[in-house]
Structures are given as structure tokens and as C-alpha cells.
Amino acid sequence: MASITLFCAGCRPTGPDGGTLQLDPVVRWVGEQLVVETGVNFQPSPAIREALEHGVELQIDLEVRLGRRYGPIARELETRTVALQIRYLPLLEQWQLQEGATTRTFPRFWLLREALAEPRVLPTGLTAAAAPERPLQLQIRARINRDALPPPMHLPTLFSAQWHPGGSWHTWHFGPS
């Protein structure tokens, strides 16, 4: 008699020690372009904080996804990702936040968290001319990029609830129904 064991790679229990990684996005038009303005509320779990303090670089991806709606489902047209890298420099006792080519340094972790919470404008790729033509869906989420962690951490972080602090999609619909 053969037995089958099933694994759910995306399953995770929710717990109070899982940390927080949340967005509070606002969608608005800037000229002819639709943008999302959001800050990142980041409160790391104990496991994430420990990894950071031991020199592991953490990458938070802000994903903006534009899709074409077909009834209740949508087909992805384009995804834009903004990477935020967080690192701790133990010898200097400094925290760094890198966003694109800009690197900022902070003497305290709470200052880095405040910098993450500052609103940033993210382009969506949607123009005012294209919005009314077809039914579209815009989504945004923040997630920890586990692929950017050192390879020995990939599997353990996949199954640990402390490495899944959030990442739910925020969704808006545009164009004809």
C-alpha cells in the first residue's frame, strides 16, 4: 500500500510573532499617468530581526501588477517591481536602506522603519487614454523576496510563519465592467 504525502509550499499559520509588512496605498492620477502612492509599515518578526542583526540582507519587493479583467479573473499584462534592500552593518552599528541607486544610512532601526513608511510614488504603466478602453485590474503588494536571501535560508524561511509577515494584494478595477 502506497502512501502519498502532500506539501503546501504556500501554507503558513498565522501567529502574533509573524511581524508586519503592510501597505496603505492610494491610487491617483499625476497628469496622464496613474500612480500608486504608498509607504511600507514594517515590523519584523524576531526571526527576521535576528537574521538582519547577523548580517543577512533583506529585500522587500513592492510589486505593482496590471492585468486585463475577464469577468472575475484577470490576465497579467505587466508587473513592475521596486526593490528595497535592508542591511545592518554590525561593525558600524548602522542600518542601511537601498532603493535603486540611493542608499541611506541610519543609526537606529526605528529611523529606518520611519524611512520605509515615507510615501513613495510607484508608476503603474496605465495612462488616462488606455483606462476607459478595456476592463483593467491594478494590484499592489509588499513581500519579502526569499530568493534574495542566502541559499541555505530558502527552505527554512519557506515553512516558517515568522518569514511570512504579510503580502496581501490591494486591488482596484478600471474601465468598462
N, C-alpha and C positions, 0 to 999 in steps of 0.2 A: 504494500500500500504506500503510495507516494504522498508526501505532504507538500503543500505549497505555502511559502511564506511571502507575504506581500509587504513591501515597504512603501511608505508615503513620504517622498522626499520633501514635500512642501508642508507637511503637517507640523504643527507646533502647538503645544499647550500654551494657554495664556496664563500669565502669573504676574504678581506685583513686582517682581525683580527683573522684569524684561526690559526695563528702560523705556525711553520715549524718543520717537523720531517722527515728528508730525509737521505738517504744513498748514498754513491758514491762507490759501491762495485767493487772490482777487483777479478776475479777468476784466480787462479794459482795452479800449481801442486807443492807440497812440498814432495819430494820423490815420493812415490806411492799413496799419498793421495791428493785429490782435496780439496782445502780450499777456503773460501771467505774472503778477507781482506777488512774491511770497518771501517769507523768512522761514528759517528752519528752527523748530523747537527740538533741541537735542539734549536729552538727559540719558547718559549711558548707563547700561546695566553694570553691576560690579565686574562681570567678566570682561566687558568691553573696556571699562576704565583700567582694569589691571593690565590688559594687553597693551593699551596705549602707554601706560606708565613703564612698561618693559620694552618700549621702542618699536612696537608694531604700528605701522602706518595704517590709518583707517580712511577708506574712501567712501563718501556719501554721494550717491548719484541722484540728481534731480532729473527725472525723466518726463519730458513733455511729448505726448503721443497724440497725433492727429489721425483720425480714421474716417472712413466713409460708412455711414449707417445704412444698414439693410434691415429695416424693421427693428427687432430687439437686439440684433448683433451688429458689430462694426468690423470692417476690414481695415487693418492698419495701413496708412498711406506713408507716414513719416514719423520717426522718433528722433527727438533731439535730446541729448544728454549733457548736463553740466556736472562736472566732477568737482567735488570739494574734498581736498585731502587734509587730514588732520594728523599731526605728528607731535610727539613730545621729545624734546632734546634733554635727556637726563643730566648731562654734564653742565648744561647752561641753566637748567631748571626753567625752560621756556617752552611754550606751546606755539605751534605754527599752524596757520590756515592758508592753504594754497588754493586759489581759484583762477584757473587759466594761468596766465603769466605773472599774476600778482601773488606775492607771499607776504603775509602779515604775521608778526610775532607778538606774543602776549606773555606777560609774567605770571598770570593766573588763569586757571581753567575757566572760571566764570566769565572772564573777559572774552575768551574765545567763544563761549556759548552765546554771549551777547552779540558778537560779530556775526555768528551764524544766524541769529534771529533778525538781523537787519534785513529789510526788504530788498530783494534783488529782482530785476526785471528780466524775464525769460521770453525770448521770441517763440511764437508758435508756428510760424510759417503760413498763417492764414491771413489773407487780405480781405478788405471790405468788398471787393469785387467778386471774390470767389465764395464768400459766405452764403449769399442767398441762392446760388446756383444749384446746390445739391445738399442733401442731408449729411451733416458732418458731426463728428464727436471729438471733443477735446478732453484729454485726460492728463493729470499730473500726479506724480508720487515721488516720495523720497525713500531710498532704500540703501542699505549697506551693501556695497559691492564685495561679496565674499571672494570673487575671483581675483581681486586685487590684494587679498591677504596672502601671506606666505603659504606655499602649497601644503605644509603639514597641518595647517589650520582649516583647510577647506572642509574636510569631512566632519570634524568635531563641531564646527560652527553651523553646519547644516542641520544638525539634530538638537542643538542646544537652544532652549527657549530664550536664553539671555542674549542671543545673537539675532533675534527677530523683534526689534523694538517697534516696528510699525510698518509703514509702506502701503497703506491702502490708497486706492486710486480716488481722486476727486474728478468728477465727470460733468461736462457741460455739452448741450446739444445746440447746433446751429443749423440754419437753412430750413427748407420746407420739411414738413413732417412726413 
